[in-house]
Amino acid sequence: MPKHGEPVEYRVGERTVRLTSPDKISFPERGITKRQVVEYYLAVAEPLLRAIGDRPTTLKRFPDGVAGEFFYAKRVPKGAPSWVEPVRITFPSGRTAEEVCPGEPAVIAWAANLNTLDFHPWPVRRQDVDHPDELRIDVDPAEGTGAAGFDDAVRVALTVREVLADAGLTGYPKTSGGRGVHVLVRIRPEWDFIAVRHAVIALARETERRLPKLATTAWWKEERGGRVFLDYNQAARDRTVASSWSVRGTPRATVSTPVTWEQLTEVRPEDFDVFTVPAWLAGHGDPHAALDEHAFGIETALEWYARDERDHGLGELPYPPDYPKMPGEPKRVQPSKARQDT
């Protein structure tokens, strides 16, 4: 039995993963240690690997726990074991990097030992890193809306489900681990990032039309009016959301948890944390287990995008500020500042 604070080892498949400083506090409010985070990840390794396996994955690391600073590790750290496989990705700037590409559960435990809480996978597979096979819709309630914000996000997500169905797509919801909802769709890897982002924009605009007082695609916060934001830019290259089963950097150690559409209306984000999710998984199974069974096409959504551009003058929307200027993009300036300039 190791002494308090001494490293411990876990046998994970064929690998031995060494856990250093196991008693280090990761979540001060609840006294959750790094060991407990690692053991949580071992408990959910199978469905988590379905979510991030063979995907370039950014590691959101909290070296001093959630009370300290975090950073996004977009490159394989020096000294990584040989079985931590890399994959080359290209950033919007054109620069490249070798990013972690999880292929087995031991990689998850190894990353958790590096104080990784969230796993942020790209929506692509190792075999083709330029053509997404996952369409993601991020339903993000306005700041300061508290518990009601999640209720609003659920209402919008249910309309997203209807819009997806009208476009011939099937969505799978999950809690974000914060106040929002993520909806995932498996698609055929036949379109590039720009086309998939256009499809998300079209789906978001259609949702906004059906819920104009509750949902918005307005990039600038000053234009949202407290509405739920459909963050289309999470579909842009190198933009990611926390994966299913990821622990979030919240005081309660909440978890981004897959649910069924029926369960979505019954749960609260705080229901899911590192203590409750293993039992939830054991009792309910993985609601996203069928996600890979059928890959859809985005032709209808792209037809909607073309229609909006042709008939309504609705084309490109602003990209994130760290992006190079993109073709057809409107001025990347806050509307109030643009008015002041004129």
C-alpha positions in Angstrom: 0.0 0.0 0.0 1.6 3.3 -1.1 2.0 6.0 1.6 0.0 9.2 1.5 1.1 11.3 -1.5 3.3 8.6 -3.0 2.8 7.6 -6.7 0.5 4.8 -7.4 0.2 2.6 -10.5 -2.8 1.4 -12.4 -3.0 -1.5 -14.9 -5.0 -0.3 -17.8 -5.3 -2.9 -20.5 -1.8 -3.8 -21.5 -0.3 -0.7 -20.0 0.9 0.4 -16.6 0.0 4.0 -15.9 1.8 5.8 -13.1 -0.2 8.4 -11.1 1.9 11.0 -9.4 0.7 13.2 -6.5 -2.5 11.2 -6.2 -3.7 13.2 -3.2 -3.3 16.5 -4.9 -6.6 18.5 -4.6 -8.2 19.1 -8.0 -11.5 20.5 -6.8 -11.1 22.4 -3.5 -14.8 23.1 -2.9 -15.5 19.4 -2.7 -12.1 18.1 -1.8 -11.8 15.9 -4.9 -8.3 14.6 -5.5 -6.5 13.8 -8.7 -6.8 10.1 -7.9 -10.5 10.4 -7.8 -10.5 12.1 -11.2 -8.3 9.4 -12.7 -10.5 6.7 -11.2 -13.6 8.4 -12.6 -12.0 8.3 -16.0 -11.2 4.7 -15.7 -14.8 4.0 -14.8 -16.1 5.7 -18.0 -13.1 4.9 -20.3 -15.1 2.7 -22.7 -17.8 5.2 -23.7 -15.3 8.1 -23.5 -13.0 6.3 -26.0 -16.0 5.9 -28.3 -16.3 9.7 -28.2 -12.6 10.7 -28.6 -11.0 7.6 -30.0 -8.9 8.1 -33.1 -9.7 11.8 -33.0 -7.1 14.6 -32.6 -7.8 15.7 -29.1 -6.8 18.9 -27.3 -6.2 18.4 -23.5 -7.5 21.1 -21.2 -5.1 21.0 -18.3 -5.4 22.4 -14.8 -1.9 22.1 -13.3 -3.1 23.6 -10.0 -6.6 22.3 -10.0 -9.7 24.3 -10.9 -8.8 27.2 -8.6 -5.7 27.9 -10.7 -5.0 28.7 -14.3 -5.6 26.2 -17.2 -4.2 25.9 -20.7 -5.1 24.0 -23.9 -2.4 21.4 -24.8 -2.6 21.2 -28.6 0.7 19.2 -29.0 1.8 15.9 -27.6 3.8 16.8 -24.4 7.5 16.0 -24.3 8.2 12.7 -22.5 4.9 11.1 -23.5 5.0 7.3 -23.6 5.5 5.7 -27.1 1.9 4.4 -27.0 0.5 7.9 -26.9 0.0 8.2 -30.6 0.1 11.6 -32.4 -1.7 12.8 -35.5 -0.9 15.9 -37.5 -3.4 18.7 -37.7 -3.4 22.0 -39.5 -4.5 25.2 -37.7 -6.4 28.0 -39.5 -3.1 29.9 -39.7 -1.6 27.0 -41.8 0.7 26.0 -39.0 0.7 22.3 -38.1 1.1 20.3 -34.9 1.3 16.7 -33.7 -1.8 16.4 -31.4 -2.7 13.5 -29.1 -4.9 11.0 -30.8 -6.3 8.6 -28.2 -6.3 4.9 -29.3 -6.7 3.1 -26.0 -8.0 3.7 -22.4 -4.5 4.0 -21.0 -4.1 7.3 -22.9 -7.1 8.7 -21.0 -5.5 7.8 -17.6 -2.1 9.2 -18.7 -3.7 12.5 -19.7 -5.7 12.7 -16.4 -2.4 12.3 -14.6 -1.3 15.4 -16.4 -4.2 17.2 -14.7 -6.3 17.0 -17.8 -10.0 17.6 -17.0 -11.7 18.2 -20.3 -11.0 16.3 -23.5 -11.7 18.4 -26.6 -11.7 16.2 -29.7 -11.8 17.5 -33.2 -14.8 16.4 -35.2 -12.6 14.3 -37.5 -10.9 10.9 -37.4 -7.2 10.1 -37.9 -7.9 8.7 -41.3 -9.1 12.1 -42.7 -8.4 15.2 -40.5 -9.8 17.7 -43.1 -13.3 16.3 -43.4 -15.5 16.2 -40.3 -17.6 13.2 -39.5 -19.4 14.9 -36.7 -21.7 17.9 -36.9 -22.0 19.7 -33.5 -24.5 22.3 -32.4 -23.6 24.2 -29.3 -26.7 25.6 -27.5 -25.4 28.2 -25.2 -27.7 30.2 -22.8 -27.0 33.8 -22.0 -24.8 34.7 -19.1 -26.5 35.6 -15.9 -29.6 33.5 -16.6 -28.9 31.0 -13.8 -30.9 27.8 -13.7 -33.4 29.2 -16.1 -30.7 29.4 -18.7 -30.5 25.6 -18.8 -34.3 25.4 -19.2 -34.0 27.8 -22.2 -31.2 25.8 -23.7 -33.3 22.6 -23.4 -36.3 24.3 -25.2 -34.0 25.5 -28.0 -32.3 22.0 -28.2 -35.7 20.4 -28.7 -36.4 22.7 -31.6 -32.9 21.9 -33.0 -34.0 18.3 -32.9 -37.1 19.1 -35.0 -34.9 21.2 -37.5 -32.4 18.3 -37.8 -35.2 15.9 -38.5 -36.5 18.2 -41.3 -33.0 18.2 -42.8 -32.9 14.3 -42.6 -30.5 14.2 -39.6 -30.6 12.6 -36.2 -29.2 14.4 -33.3 -27.9 13.0 -30.0 -28.0 15.5 -27.0 -25.7 15.8 -24.0 -25.3 18.3 -21.2 -22.4 20.6 -21.7 -21.3 20.2 -18.1 -22.1 23.9 -17.7 -25.5 25.5 -18.4 -25.8 24.5 -22.1 -26.6 21.6 -24.3 -24.6 20.0 -27.1 -26.2 18.1 -30.0 -24.1 15.7 -32.0 -24.8 14.3 -35.5 -22.8 11.6 -37.2 -22.2 12.7 -40.9 -20.3 11.2 -43.8 -16.8 12.7 -44.1 -17.4 14.1 -47.5 -17.4 17.9 -46.8 -14.7 20.2 -45.5 -14.9 22.4 -42.4 -16.3 25.4 -44.3 -19.2 23.4 -45.7 -20.0 21.8 -42.4 -19.9 25.2 -40.7 -22.3 26.5 -43.4 -24.6 23.6 -42.6 -24.6 24.4 -38.9 -25.3 28.1 -39.8 -28.3 27.0 -41.9 -29.6 24.7 -39.1 -29.1 27.5 -36.5 -30.9 30.1 -38.7 -33.9 27.8 -39.1 -34.0 27.2 -35.4 -33.9 31.0 -34.9 -36.8 31.5 -37.2 -38.9 29.0 -35.2 -37.9 30.6 -31.8 -37.1 34.2 -32.6 -37.6 35.4 -29.0 -35.5 32.6 -27.5 -32.7 31.7 -30.0 -30.2 33.7 -31.9 -27.2 33.3 -34.3 -25.9 36.8 -33.4 -22.1 36.5 -32.9 -21.9 39.8 -31.0 -23.2 39.6 -27.4 -24.6 43.1 -27.5 -27.1 41.8 -30.2 -28.3 38.7 -28.4 -30.7 40.3 -26.0 -30.5 37.6 -23.4 -31.4 34.9 -26.0 -29.8 31.4 -26.3 -26.8 31.6 -28.7 -26.4 28.9 -31.3 -22.7 28.9 -31.6 -22.0 28.0 -35.2 -18.3 28.8 -34.8 -17.8 25.7 -32.8 -17.9 24.0 -36.2 -14.9 26.0 -37.4 -11.5 24.3 -37.8 -9.7 24.0 -34.5 -12.8 25.0 -32.5 -14.0 22.2 -30.2 -16.4 21.4 -27.4 -15.8 19.2 -24.4 -16.4 15.6 -25.2 -19.1 13.4 -23.8 -18.0 12.1 -20.3 -15.5 15.0 -19.8 -15.1 16.4 -16.4 -15.5 20.2 -16.5 -13.5 22.8 -14.7 -16.4 23.8 -12.4 -16.3 23.9 -8.6 -18.6 20.9 -8.5 -16.7 18.8 -11.0 -19.7 18.4 -13.3 -19.5 16.1 -16.3 -20.7 16.6 -19.8 -23.1 13.7 -20.0 -25.0 12.0 -22.9 -28.7 11.7 -22.3 -31.7 10.7 -24.4 -34.1 13.4 -25.6 -36.6 12.3 -23.0 -34.1 12.5 -20.2 -32.9 15.9 -21.3 -36.2 17.4 -20.1 -35.9 15.7 -16.7 -32.3 16.3 -15.6 -30.2 19.2 -14.4 -26.5 19.9 -15.1 -25.6 19.5 -11.5 -27.0 15.9 -11.5 -23.9 14.8 -13.2 -20.4 14.9 -11.6 -17.4 12.6 -11.0 -19.3 10.8 -8.2 -22.7 10.3 -9.8 -21.9 9.6 -13.4 -20.3 6.1 -13.1 -23.5 4.9 -11.4 -25.6 6.7 -14.0 -23.7 5.0 -16.8 -24.0 1.6 -15.1 -27.8 2.1 -14.7 -28.6 3.7 -18.0 -25.9 2.6 -20.4 -24.5 5.0 -23.0 -27.3 6.9 -24.7 -24.9 7.7 -27.6 -23.9 4.1 -28.2 -25.9 4.1 -31.5 -24.4 7.4 -32.7 -22.0 5.6 -35.1 -24.6 3.2 -36.6 -25.6 5.6 -39.4 -23.8 8.5 -41.0 -26.0 11.2 -42.6 -25.5 13.7 -45.4 -25.8 17.4 -45.0 -27.1 18.2 -48.5 -30.4 19.6 -47.3 -28.8 21.9 -44.8 -26.4 23.2 -47.5 -29.4 23.8 -49.8 -30.9 25.9 -47.0 -27.7 27.8 -46.7 -27.7 28.5 -50.4 -31.4 29.5 -50.3 -30.8 31.9 -47.5 -27.9 33.5 -49.3 -29.8 33.7 -52.6 -33.3 34.7 -51.4 -32.7 36.5 -48.1 -29.2 38.0 -48.5 -27.9 35.9 -45.6 -24.4 34.7 -46.3 -21.3 34.3 -44.2 -21.2 35.2 -40.5 -18.1 36.4 -38.6 -15.4 33.9 -37.7 -13.6 33.8 -34.3 -11.2 36.7 -33.8 -8.0 34.5 -34.0 -8.9 33.4 -37.6 -7.5 34.9 -40.7 -10.0 36.9 -42.8 -12.2 34.3 -44.5 -13.8 34.5 -48.0 -17.2 36.3 -48.0 -16.9 37.1 -44.3 -18.5 40.4 -43.2 -16.5 43.0 -41.3 -15.3 41.5 -38.0 -16.2 44.5 -35.9 -18.6 45.0 -33.1 -21.7 46.7 -34.4 -21.7 49.5 -31.8 -18.0 50.2 -32.6 -18.8 50.2 -36.3 -21.6 52.8 -35.7 -19.2 54.9 -33.7 -16.6 54.8 -36.5 -19.1 56.1 -39.1 
